[in-house]
Amino acid sequence: MKHLEKIFACALLLFFLNSCGVSKSIHNRPDVSGYDATIPEKIKINDSTFVAGDNFLLKNKQGQWELYVEGNPLQIGKITGSLTQELMQKQEAIFFNKVEDLVPSKIQQYLLRKFLAWYNRKMYLHIPEEYKAEIYGLSQFSSSNFSEIGEPYLRLLYLHGAHDIGHALQDLMLVGCSSFAVWGDKTVDGELLIGRNFDFYAGDDFAKEKIIAFVNPSEGHKFMSVTWGGMMGVISGMNDQGLTVTINAGKSEIPLVAKTPISIVTREILQYASNIDEAIAIAKKREVFVSEAIFVGSAKDKKAAIIEVAPDNFGVYEVENTDELICSNHFQSAVYKNDERNLKWIEESHSMYRFERMQELISEDEKLNVADAVAILRNKNGLDDKEIGFGNEKALNQLLAHHGIVFKPESRKVWVSSNPYQLGEFVEYDLDEVFANREGNPATKTISNSKGNISEDPFVHSKEYKDYEEYRILEREVEAAIENKETISAEKLAALQQKNPEYWKAYYLTGKYYFEKNYDAAAKIAFKKALTKEITTVPDREKIEKFLQKLNK
């Protein structure tokens, strides 16, 4: 957590700097006087179905929430807040409780809040007014339990930058997304086909209440996105023009000041772009504060491209004479060819490994369909189909994804995974059907196309999956015991290894525990065993080698 320590050091320096910039940011509110603020009353049909005029929120049998909202920015915010109030407050509690777990000290929490107020002091200058109005509408239904962190509007505004900050604080390892597109001769029907895993992890509870939102704004294009309560930015989505956006984190320095959150940039692209060139133009005019690859698919262009943005650089990567495009977590455009940070990331992280694994799996089929795309997203093995342990970040399916998603932009169809991870049924939605005849017709049953669903992965019923879930609990227990210098039984350490025998981390944690207890012989055996497994990153391998060097002395 050395990055958090740096933050606290900065916070101490900034503690007495109550600059006018911070004051302006804290007191800034969008001007909503020009908007009609009236919204229809929410009516509860049952515990999982709510309507408000033509708008609705309902839960399908796969456990996903389906949301439809329409109106001006303020109305969309208020209606979304009204319909999803319980979900939004729940997500906010989960997120802030997660922060509290990471930063248990009340003094450090206070300093962190001071730092975030300073750090986010310019964010409001970089977010379009209509989106601030939407966030303001949402905030009217926010929780009153976190007033010490900030007023509801500011909390929601800042939370839209949490994804970006998670990218910058690489020690937290919140992200490791994988995306690919195939088209032309590489698909069964010649149509563009896109698959992606969103591996943003903020705890198991955070991913439980997914919302598949369908938004009909008063200006711009209608669109869908996969989101959660309180989030109006876009992580994965498609509009009614057949334009798709997904985001993949790049290697970032810790930025000095927050500007436009990536999810706001992608929301603007989805709402106002209909092809790749229009998407590029929107991305180019926004100042971001982390490095990100925006993966754009276009029905009109019948292909995909990657817009690579950073605080100090901008590039576009398109492929020629091929019908596939792959994206993990490093940049590929010409402007990043000699970028030292990107080159080091390629060399040391798991990004290139996953990139090559996608190449490998795509090449196995002459032509791909939706089921093939889902199978790639669910793949748990390493290169050459090697078993690398469940949960390994070198796998495309790291068994922690918030969601997996598949798009067919030319058909306006999308498939969204249901829990757990991307193993549950992929549920099909047809955007043309969803947005047709909505006036005076709020839905009270699923708006999905159940006949087009992709079945759940049989792996969820296997002994290996059950063992993995037990392993995850054991891993957290062992990590906490090491942190708190508590005693762990030999049986628990043995179970840690037996439940996930091909995963390097099980042996690393065992070795670390024995090292701390001065059981040198046992520690050496565990560390050597870890080195025989597929270790996630170069720094992880070097960490184990350093322990062995100390033991050999």
Secondary structure, DSSP 8 states (H G I E B T S, - for coil): -HHHHHHHHHHHHHTT---HHHHHHHH-----TTS-------EEEETTEEEETTEEEEE-TTS-EEEEEEESHHHHHHHHHHHTHHHHHHHHHHHHHHHHHH---HHHHHHHHHHHHHHTTTGGGGS-HHHHHHHHHHHTTS-STTTTT--HHHHHHHHTTHHHHHHH-GGG-----EEEEE-GGGBTTS--EEEEEE---S-GGGGTS-EEEEEEESSS--EEEEE-TT--S-SEEEETTSEEEEEEE------SS--B-HHHHHHHHHHH-SSHHHHHHHHHHS-BSS-EEEEEEETTTTEEEEEEEETTEEEEE--SS-SEEEESSS--SGGGTT-HHHHHHHHHSSHHHHHHHHHHHHHHSSSB-HHHHHHHHT----GGG----TT-TTSS--S--SEEEEEEGGGTEEEEE-SSTTTS-EEEEEHHHHHTT-TT---SS--S-GGG-B---GGGGSHHHHHHHHHHHHHHHHHHHHHTT----HHHHHHHHHHSTT-HHHHHHHHHHHHHTT-HHHHHHHHHHHHTS--S-HHHHHHHHHHHHHHH-
